[in-house]
Amino acid sequence: MRKHTLIQTAAFLFLCVTSLHVNAQKRSEKDNIRQNVLKTNVLGYFAGQYQIAYEHGLNENVSVQLSAGFLTGGTTNANYKNKRTGFILIPEVHYYFNGNAPRGFYVGAFARYRHANNKLTDASWTAGGTGTDQDLSRKRKVNSIGGGAVLGYQVISRGGFTFDIFGGPQFKSRTYNTVYGNADLNERSTTGGFDSLGDEFFSQKYTDFKVGEKAGMGLRFGFNFGYAF
């Protein structure tokens, strides 16, 4: 019975999406409206986050969008070298007030998933050292998941070029896993507030190290340049 219900639900959703796509195609052909947009968030480049987004108008008021990208970059100084890689995915839905999606003012909701791998090579230690004076090289995987709301405005020129500016509140939760090259440093710390001996020594040695993306409430803001077709 449950299997039969799932099949019916899947078939219903498929028919709904197909119907929306057919109606959107008829509207595009009739009114000569560009309903597909490829764009990129320029602000992300300064943070080592390179994204491309595809937006598709489902009907006069509603569009869906998927942003995907990869992370790169890191920090290098005399004491350590930290290299970052990873990816990000942001699905969202927009509602356009003027009935001319995907053009004009819109309000939307989005979900967000970000995965980062950080590999830190410690260059400031002495062979045979103990405590903070030992090799604190480590690998850390960080997963951030969340969502929020967005208010934006998208302009589409006669030639098809687009400019999309947006902003809004978001909430993120964050989980991580850290593994030190020295297995002894992965043992639990006896000091409260630290997951391992390595984390305890690392926080004492590198007090200025930036954690990166933090959990909790925040602001999502950016602007996209692209092309509509």
N, C-alpha and C positions, 0 to 999 in steps of 0.2 A: 504493500500500500504506500509506504513511504517513497519507494523508488518511483512508483507511478506518479506521485505528487511532484517529485523533483523534475521529472520529465515534462509534466504539464507546465510547471513554473518556467523552466528553461525555454520551452516552446513559446510561451506567452511573451517573455522578455525579448526573444528573438524577433517575434512579429512586431512588437512595439518599436524596437530599434530600426527594423526594416522600413516600417511605415514612416517614421520620422525622417529617415534618410531619403525616401522617395519624395516626400513632401518638400524637403529642403531642396532636392534637385529640381523639382518642378518650379519652385519659387525662384531659384537661381536662374533658370532658363527664361522664365517669364519676365522678371524684373532686372535681369542682368546684374545681379548682386554677387560680389565676391564673398564666398562663404568659407573659404579655407585660408588660414594664415600660418605662415612659418616665421618664427621670430626668435631672437636671442636676447637674454638679459645682460646688458653691457656692464652693469655694476658688479656682477659676479666675477668678471675677469680680474678685477683688482684684488679679489680675495682668493684667487686660484680656483674658482668654481665656474666651469664652462658648461652652459646649458643651451639647449635648443627646445623650443616649444611648438606644438602643433595645435591650432584651435580650429574647431569645425562648428558652424552654425547648424543646429538641429531644426530650428524654426525661427519665426520672427523675433522671439524674445530670448531664446535659450541657446547657449553654446557649451561645448565641452572642450577641455584643454588638457593636454598632457605635456609636462616638462620633464626632460631627462638630461643628465649631464654627468661629468666626471670631475673629480677633485685632484689637484696636484699642488706642488709647492712644498714649503717647509722652512726651517730655520737653521742657519749655520753660523757658528761663532767659534771662539778659541777653545771652548769647553765641551761642546757637543754638536752633533749634526742630526737634525730631525727631518725625516722625509715623510710626506703625506701623500696617500693615494686613496681613491674611493669613488663613490657615485651617489647621485641624488635623484629621487623621483617625486614629482608633485602632480597628482591628478586634481582637477578642479572643474567646477561648473559655474557659468556666468549667466546672470539674468540682465538683459538690456532693456532699459526703461522705454526707449523710443520705438521699439518694435522693428529695429533694423539691424539685428544681430548679424555679424559681430562688429558693429560700428556704434560709437557713442558711449554714454555713461552706462556703467554696469556695477552690480553688486554680486559677490560670489562667495563660495565656500571651497575650501581646499583641504586635502590631506597631504602629509609630507613624511618621506622616509629618507634618511641620510646615513650612509655607512662610510666610515673612515678608518684607514689603517695607518698607524703612525709607527715608524721604525726609528728609534733614537740610538745613536752610537755615541757612547760616552768617551770623550778624549782626555778627560782631566782626572786621572787616577794614577796611583803608584803600585807597581807590582808588589804583592804581599801586603797591601794596605787593608785596613778594616774600617768599619763604620762608613762614613761618607767618602773615605779615601780608598774606594774600590770601584771596580767596573760596574756601573749602574745601567749599562746598555739594556734596552727593553723593547718589546713590541706591544702595542696597545690597539685594540679594536674597539671602536666607539659606534654605537647605534643610537640614532635620535629619531623619534617618531612623534608626530603631532598633527596639528591642523589649526585652522582659524578662518577668519572672514577677510574679505578684501573689497575695497571700493576703487574703481578705476575708470579710465577714459581712454578709448582707442580711436585713433584717427586713421582713416584709409584715404590716401590721395587718389586722384583720377588715374594715375599711372600704376596704382597698386601698392605703393610703398606705405608702410604702417609705422605708427608710433603709439605705444601703449604705456601709460604711466599708472602705477597702482600702489596701494599701501593698505595696511590694516593690522589688527592684533593677531598674534598666534601663540600657541602653547606647545611646548616641547618637553617630552620625557627623555631621559638619557641613561643608557646602560653601557658598561664598558668591561673589558677583560684585559688585564695587564700581565705579561709574562716576561720575567727577567732572564737574561742569558745565564747568569749565575743562579743555579737552582736553589741555593740556600736562601736567596733573597725573596723567593716566592713563599716562604714560610710565614705564617700569620704573626703580625706584630703584637707585642705585649702592651703596646701603648694604644689607648683608645683613639679612634678616629682614622686609623690606617688599616687597609686590608692586608698589607704584607710588610715585612722588614724593608723590602726594596722601596715601597712607597714612603715609608718613614724617612729613610736616608735620603731619598730623592728630594723630598720636600724641604729637607734641611740644607741640602747642597745647592739646589736650584730654586731659590725662593722667587725668582723673577720669571719662571717658566709659565707660559700661557697655556691654560687648559684647553682653550678652543671654544667650541660651541657649548653653551651652558643650557641647563634645563630651566623650565619655568616660563613665565609670560615674557613676551618680547614683541618686537615690531617687525613686520615684513614690509619692505619697500624696494621698489626698483622701477626700471623702465626698459621696455623692449623695442628694438628696431626689427623690422621684418618686411615681408612681402605677402600680399593677399592675391588669391587666384580663384 
